Amino acid sequence: MYEIPAEMCSRITKEFLEEEKKINPWFEQEYHCKFLETVDSVFTYDQVMGAISEDVEPLDFGSLNNND
């Protein structure tokens, strides 16, 4: 997994990020790859992480994926 904060992107200026930080309540999520909970989140971070497992094999829908 790669995480590249906005400051490492040459197309995004320092001035733009400074302004966004002042006016954008989702600055950390959008520009620093952060998953942060809010008081109105539908799911908590722990719930989301608990739903992810590499031990679960993906469903195989067999012929449903074919145009037979």
N, C-alpha and C positions, 0 to 999 in steps of 0.2 A: 504494500500500500504506500502510496506517495502522498505527502502533504506539502504543498507549496504555499506559504503565506503570500499575501498580495505584495508585500514589500520586495519579494524576490522576482516579481514580474516587471520587466523593464517598460511595459506599456502603461503601467499604472504609476502616476506621479505621487510623490510624497504629499504635495499640496492637496490632491484629490483625496487621499486617504485621511489626511487631517480633517478635512471638511466632512467626510463620511462619518468619521468617528464622533463628530459633534452631533450629527443629525440622524444617524441610522441606528436604531435600537438593536439591530441584528448584526452589528459590525463584526463582532467576534465570530459569529457563525459564518457570515458571508466572506470575510476576508482573512480569517485565521483558522479555518477548518475546525471549528469547535462545535461540539454538540452540547448545548447548554439547556437545562430545564428552565421553564418559566412557570409562573403560577397557573397559567391557563393551558399548559401542555396536556395533550390527550394521553400520552404515555410517558412514564418516567424513563430516565436513562437505563436504570436497572431492568425495567420491563423490556425495553428494546433489546438490550444485550442478552437478556434471558431467552429471547425468542430466536436468537441466532445460535446455531450449532453446526459444527462441521461433522458431527456424528450422524446427522440425519441425511439420508439419501434423497435426492430430488425425486419427485413423482414422475412416473413414466406413463404417459398417456397413450403410448403405442400408436395405433392407427389413427387416433384423433388428430395427430399432427400431420398426417398424410392427406392428400387430396384424392383418396380412393372413393 
